[in-house]
């Protein structure tokens, strides 16, 4: 990665931990499953540490970490139950991080094209975006089960680029986890990290560390800024 960001007029975002704090709703769905098995509930802050790799890895890693059964059969049963729990109440406690909603609108108004690449299931992603009122801001949304392979496989991020009809060199990807960072690197796409979620823990050049999403305005090509 270069010491300073390239220009970009297409911004693709991760969702959980990047645009929204969804840990309490995800934890509620996990805990509803655990309670149904007679297993102890887990604190949302603990559950949050497992978010980012999709439902199966979330459940597998969490069950393993707390010493509960995590064989394939158990996880196979847990995943659809967890998703059904989550779908019943996907945004009750979910909130935007500071300035995210207003900054997304500002970026669109400035002429940026926006996409979304998330390991959340596709239908659930669309439902959350709709409930939060930001679905119309995104030209392309690709959840984990709508991609050829999910993050950290670069095919996921490149699938969003393909749907938007843009080359990777015109794109910046914004996320909060090492999975997001690895995905962008493998796809040959510039990566920028938010300061919340797990973003503060990532090792990135300071030029690629955001204070808020509006900082991405600096990526707009100079000619476009002059005509905006």
N, C-alpha and C positions, 0 to 999 in steps of 0.2 A: 504494500500500500504506500502511495506517495505521501510526502509530508504535508501536503495541502490538498483539500478536496477538489475533484474535478467539477465542472459544471454538469448539471442534470436538469431536465425538465419533466422527468417522470419519477415519482416517489412511490415506493412500495413499502408497506408497513406490516410488521407483525401486529398481532392484536392483544392477546393477554400479556400483561406486564409492560406493554409498550404504549398502547392507547388507553386501555382500560384496566382498572383494578377489579378483577373478577374472582379473586381468591376466596371470598366468603361464599359466593354462590357455588363455586366448584367444591369447596370444602363441605358445604351443606349436602351436595349430591353424594359425595364420597361418604360422609358420615351416615346418611340415610341407608346406604348399602351396608356399611359396617354394623349399624344397629340391627339391620334385618338378619345378620349372621350372629348376633349376640357378641360382637367384638367391640372393643373400646373405641369411642369417638376420638378424633384427632383435632388438635388446635388448628385453626385456619392458617396461622403463620407457619406451622410445620408443613401443612399440605402445600402451601405456596411454593416451597422449595422444590417440589416435584413437577411443577407446571412447565410446559414448553415442548414436551416430546410427544404429545398426543395422549388420548385416554388410556391406551393399553400400557404404555410405559409409565404413566402416572400411577396406575393401580399396581402394576408389577413392582415398581421401585418402592412405593409406599408400603405395600404389604411386606416386602422383604425387609425394609428398614425397621418395622415395628415387630418383626418376628412372627408374623401371621402366615398361614399357608399361601404360597404364591406359585404353585404349580400351574401348568398350562390350563388344566381343566378349571381350576379356581378362577384364573384370570379371564378365561373365555366366558365364564358365567358372570363375572363381575362387570365386564365392559358394557354390555347392553343394559344391565340394570342401572349402572351409574349414569349412562347417557339418558335413559328414560327419566331418571330422577332429575337430572339437570334440565332436560327439555321442559319439564313441568314448571320450572321457575328459574329461567336462565339469566335474569337481570334484576332480580329483586333488590340485591345489595350491591350490584356492580356500579361503579362510578368511573368517570373519566379522571385521569391524572390532571394536575394543574394546567390550565390553559389549553388542553388538548383539543377540546371541541371548537373553541374559537380559532385556534391556530390552523386546524384542518380547513375551516372555511376561508381563512385568510390565504392559505396556500392555493386553494382552488381559485379564489378570486384573482390571485396573481398569475394565473395561467398554468400552474402545475397540473399534471395529470396524476391521479392517485389510484393505487392498486393495493390489494391486501393479500398477504401470503401467511396463512396460519395453520398450525397443526390441530386446531379445533375442527371437529367434523363439519362438513360443508353446510348442511342444512341448519345445524345449530348456529353456525357463524352468521348465516343470513338472518336468522331469527333475532339474534342478539343485536346485530346492526340495525335492524328494523325497529326493535324496541327502543334503542337508544337514539333513533332519529338521524343516523348518519349514513344509512345505506346509499342514498343518492349521490354521495360524494365520491364513491369509488366506481371506476370504469370496469374493473375486473376484480373478482374475489375468488380465491381458490383455497378451499379447505383441504385438510389432509386426504380425505377420501375422494377428492375430485382431481387429484394430481396423479401423474404416472408413478411417483414415489414421493414420500413426504420428507420434510426437513429432518436431518441435515442434507439429504440428497439434493443437489442443485437443480434437478429436474423439476422440483416443486416451484422454486422461484422463477426458473426459466419458463415454466408454463404460464405464469402470470404475464411475463414479458410477451410471450407469444400471443396470448389473448388480447393484449393491448397493441400488438403489432409494432413493438419497439425493440431495438437492439440493446443488449446488456450495457453497452458503454454509455447509453443515454439515461441510465437508471441509477438511483441511490436506494439502498435498502436500509430501513430503520428498525432496530430491534433492541432487545434488552438481555439476551442470553448468549452463551457460548454457542448454542445451536444456531441461532440467527447469524452470528459472526462466521461460523464455519460454512454455513449455507451460502452466504454472500461471497466468501473467498473462493469456494469451489465453483461458483457461477461466474466469477470474474466481475463481480459487481461491487461498487463502493459501499462500505458499511458505516453507518452512523449509529451511535448508541445514545439512548435516553438516560437521564440521571436517576430515574426511579426504577422500581422492579429490581431486577438483578443487574441493572446497567452499571451501577457504581463499582461492581466487582470485576468488570471486564478490563483487560489490558488493551487499550487502544491509544493511538496517537491523540493528543489533546485536540488537534484540529478536527477530529471526527467525534468528539464528545459534545453532545448538545446540552444546553441549559433548559431549552424548551423547543417545541417543534418549529416555532417561528424562525429559529436560527437557520433553518433549511432555506429560507428566502435567499440566502447568500449564494446558493447553488445555481440560481437562475442565470442563464447566459446573459452577458452584458447587453447584447443587442435587444434581447427580450425585455430587460429591465428598462431600457431607454424608451421602448415603445409602449410599456405598460401604463 
